Amino acid sequence: MTFLEALYGSQYEEIQQRGGDGSKARFNGNLLLSVMVLLWIIAVLLAAIKGVPGFDEQLTRFIRSIFGYSSGKTIGRLLALPALFLIYWVVQRTTGSEQQFKLKVDAFSAYPEATRKQGNRKILIPFFVLLGFVILLVLL
């Protein structure tokens, strides 16, 4: 089972079991994948800030040249929300398209029940590892 099959298939199966509309699983899967891509970008930036001498000063100068001396919270919102929307749009047009979604859900449904039950674990473990890595980079 691939990561994307687990992502979309487990979302679909979970919503179907509750009696909901399975097409909402596509939105949930696309959103989770977009958040993971954004976390990965943040992790790369944080690793560069920690590991490349002078990168943080250059990044700060660049951000200040665009946003002036706004608060960090405001700058974060102005950067993160458009980035999330852009990443979501790209995901929705590529791996999260309706055609790809149906293919992934059908492939997921073809697996035996024991394999399908491991779908959430296959999604959540990488997500929490990535989140933990970002938190670790922030705290160091």
C-alpha angles and dihedrals in degrees: 000000000000125000093251093049089052092045099052098028097052091046090050094047093048094051092044092052090055090051095250133135108285093209088073087069088072091059092046092048093046091049094049091047091049092051090050091051090049091049089050091052090048090049091052091049092048091048089051091049091051098040108033114069112233095009093112093053092049092047091048091050091048094049092045090051089058103036103024115214099330118147119275090243092056093046090049092053092046091052103035101046097052089042091052092048092048093048091047090051091051092046091048091053096045125024094006098052117129092251093050090045092056092047092051094046092048091049091048092049091053092063120093117263094254090057093045091054089061091057096094091049090052089056102037099047095060090042094053093042089054092045091048091050091052091048091048091051091049093051096046 
